[in-house]
Structure formats: structure tokens, C-alpha cells
Amino acid sequence: MLAKDLITDEIPPLKTSDTGLMAINWMEEFKVSQLPLVEKHEYLGLISDTDILDLNITDQELGKSKLSLLRPFVYESQHIYEVIKLASSMKLSVLPVLNTQEHYVGIIPVISLIHHFATLAATREPGGIIILEMNVHDYSMTQVAQIVEGNDAKILSSYVNSLADSTKIEVTLKLNKADLSAILQTFYRYNYNVKASFHQSEFSDDMKNRFDSFMNYINI
């Protein structure tokens, strides 16, 4: 998924002729804390609500104000992971998108980015999650996939997180099975460190069925 696929048409850019008050009103309306300032096709930078309030320029045209604008952006051909990295590192609520001619083409709201990433990571698909912790030199997705697929399951998505000040990593797996009991046992058998898991076990289902049957019995 590329940046151009994440652009929304719902949030327009600000023009240099717009006032600070108009910018504040738009930020409140669209529930963002920054908006891009654009003159024709040229992207000038991001203006924030704090910029406007700190400089007390609510009644002034933005183009006539002494603004020190940051100019973060991504190109429309960049991958969603690069978009997320920049938005996160700069703590942005929106991220402007430019084409190869450096022309402004649109904006990506972070809230929309989260929804798209949820789809990409298969978070809405039914199933369970396993988090493994291991040394980076022990990591082999081929071996991990063999264990999962050997238990008649599939990896819907995965990502790797390096632990700070360590040679260890966390490998998070989203699987297409809700009951992970057999898969977890296999990981334990191969001496994997299972840091966490989130699933519905067959034992839990069986206990729930017995409890429901008992409650039905005493209500007769």
C-alpha cells in the first residue's frame, strides 16, 4: 500500500490568503492539529494550532505572518511503512504527499493511516496472536512458518520489533486460528520463548459449554 492510496479528499490545504482563525476553525472541524500551507501547487510547510496561537496571528493572513514552518512530506510512491515511520517520529496528525515534480497532491490523516494499517496487518481478521522473543541471529521466518503451518494454520501478518539495548527481537504473529494450544505446544517443544499469546483455547470453550449446561440445568 502506497502513500497515494492513503490520501483523503476530505481535508483541504490552507492558502496563504487564509487567516489564522480560519486555520484554527478547520483544524477543529477536521480534528487535526496541523494543516499544510499551499500556494498553487507549491507545498510551503505544515502550520499547527500552537504556531497560530503562540504568534497571535488569528486575524492575519498566513502568507503575511512570520512563520517558521516545518516541511515534512512523503512522495506518493512511498510505502505505508515509511509513512507511518515519519508520522510517528515527528508526532504528526497529518502528512502531506508530493509527486515527483514536488507538487502538492494531497494529505494523509494519521487516523486514516491507522485504519489502513489495521487492514494491512489483518487485525480485523478472526484468529489469535503469538509474540515470540529470541536472539536476532536465531530468527528464521521459514522455521516459524513451518511450525505454524505444521499445525494447519496460516500466518496472516507478522512484524519484528528490535528491543532497545539488546540483541533480542520480538516477533508478533497474527494467525488464522483462534485456538493456538497446539501451536504453542510446538513452539515450547522447540524451545521458543513465547512472551505472550492471545487466543481462545478448546479447554476454555469446553468449560464454558459445561457451565452453560449447568446453568440451564439449575434453571429448570
Secondary structure, 3 states (H helix, E strand, C coil): CEHHHCCECCCCCECCCCEHHHHHHHHHHHCCCEEEEEECCEEEEEEEHHHHHHHCCCCCEHHHCCCCCECCCEECCCEHHHHHHHHHHCCCCEEEEECCCCEEEEEEEHHHHHHHHHHHCCCCCCCCEEEEEEEHHHCCHHHHHHHHHHCCCCEEEEEEEECCCCCEEEEEEEECCCCCHHHHHHHHHCCCEEEEEECCCHHHHHHHHHHHHHHHHHCC
